[in-house]
Every structure is written in structure tokens, then in C-alpha cells.
């Protein structure tokens, strides 16, 4: 398993987004997450969707860490 993982975000109404280009250039394990305006994730850099960003990020982290040997220490 690779030790490099990337989560790339895209907001449909982000006029300056180049996340698709970044995603295409990555050669590691990656995921592309799209935020929709109708779900509250619109705006430049997903500025209007903090809760959606947090949910997507922590869901992704849970999946990545569950497949790794990383375990919390007490």
C-alpha cells in the first residue's frame, strides 16, 4: 500500500478551481470529491460548506486509516 494519499475537492461554482488538473497529475492513491451548490458546498474553495468538507474529509481519513497499520496510541 502506498504511504501517500490525496483527497482533492471540487466545487461546481468555484470559478478558479483547477482541482481536476491536479487530480489528473497525481500518481498516488487519490479520491476526487465534488461539492454541489444545492448541498451547501458552493463558493470559492468550498467556502460555504464547512460541514460538508469536514464530513468528506473525516470519512476519507477513516477509510485510509482503516486500511493502514496506523493505530492510535494510549
C-alpha positions as CSV (number, residue, x, y, z in Angstrom):
1,X,0.0,0.0,0.0
2,X,1.3,3.5,-0.8
3,X,2.0,5.8,2.0
4,X,0.9,8.8,0.1
5,X,-2.8,9.6,-0.2
6,X,-4.6,12.7,-1.6
7,X,-8.1,13.9,-1.3
8,X,-8.9,16.5,-3.9
9,X,-12.0,18.7,-3.7
10,X,-14.0,20.5,-6.4
11,X,-16.8,23.0,-6.0
12,X,-19.1,23.4,-9.0
13,X,-19.3,27.2,-8.6
14,X,-15.6,27.8,-7.9
15,X,-14.6,29.9,-10.8
16,X,-10.8,29.5,-10.1
17,X,-10.7,25.7,-9.5
18,X,-8.0,23.7,-11.1
19,X,-8.6,20.6,-8.9
20,X,-9.4,18.4,-11.9
21,X,-5.9,19.2,-13.4
22,X,-4.3,18.5,-10.1
23,X,-6.2,15.2,-9.7
24,X,-5.1,14.0,-13.2
25,X,-1.5,14.7,-12.4
26,X,-1.4,12.8,-9.1
27,X,0.1,9.3,-9.4
28,X,-0.6,8.2,-5.9
29,X,-3.8,6.8,-4.3
30,X,-6.4,9.6,-4.7
31,X,-10.1,10.5,-4.5
32,X,-12.0,13.3,-6.1
33,X,-14.9,14.8,-4.1
34,X,-17.4,17.2,-5.7
35,X,-19.3,19.7,-3.6
36,X,-22.6,20.7,-5.1
37,X,-24.1,24.2,-4.6
38,X,-27.5,22.6,-3.8
39,X,-25.9,20.7,-0.9
40,X,-24.4,23.9,0.6
41,X,-20.9,23.4,-0.7
42,X,-20.7,26.1,-3.2
43,X,-18.3,29.1,-3.4
44,X,-14.6,29.5,-4.0
45,X,-12.6,26.9,-2.1
46,X,-15.9,25.4,-0.8
47,X,-16.3,28.5,1.4
48,X,-19.9,27.9,2.0
49,X,-19.7,24.2,3.0
50,X,-17.5,23.7,6.1
51,X,-19.6,20.9,7.5
52,X,-19.7,19.1,4.2
53,X,-15.9,19.5,3.9
54,X,-15.4,18.1,7.4
55,X,-17.7,15.1,6.7
56,X,-16.0,14.2,3.4
57,X,-12.5,14.6,4.9
58,X,-13.1,12.5,8.1
59,X,-15.0,9.8,6.1
60,X,-12.0,9.6,3.8
61,X,-9.5,9.6,6.7
62,X,-11.4,6.8,8.4
63,X,-11.2,4.7,5.2
64,X,-7.5,5.3,4.6
65,X,-6.5,4.7,8.3
66,X,-8.7,1.5,8.4
67,X,-6.6,0.0,5.6
68,X,-3.3,1.0,7.2
69,X,-1.2,-0.3,10.1
70,X,-1.6,3.0,11.9
71,X,-3.3,2.6,15.2
72,X,-4.0,5.2,18.0
73,X,-1.7,5.1,21.0
74,X,-3.0,5.3,24.5
